[in-house]
Amino acid sequence: MNNGTWQWDKRGWHISDDGATYVVTRCLPAKWDIFAETRLPDMGRRRLAHAVRQDLWRMLQRLRGYAPIVSVTRAGQGVHLRAGGSVAGSVPPGAQAQIAAMLADPDRRAAWQRAAGHR
């Protein structure tokens, strides 16, 4: 994860942006107990991170002690996205595969592109 300084936004999220990597998390220190990664075309890092975070939270909010983390890094002509989070307690089997399936879903990827495309 990047070593940028953390800021607290008024909606309850910790944000770090070092110019290349944008990270949004609910809790500090940010800990990756579960995660999946993907590459996407170039788009707005902040808008993409929040769009993915919303879908991630909708999917895993019933997971006890779950706190989401999304990291978006510029990589060549696109972005590298890592989504997951920390879990207080044991990680249920299949949780990481759920995140990977969400990141690979073409409908969600298209929605993120619409939400975060450069304007």
Buried (B, 14 or more C-beta within 10 A) or exposed (E): BBEBEEEEEEEEBBBBBEEEBBBBBBBEEBBBBBBBEBEBEBBBBBBBBBBBBEBBBEBBEEBEEBBBBBBBBBBEEBBBBBBBBBBEEEBEEEBBEBBBEBBEEEEBBEEBBEBBEEE
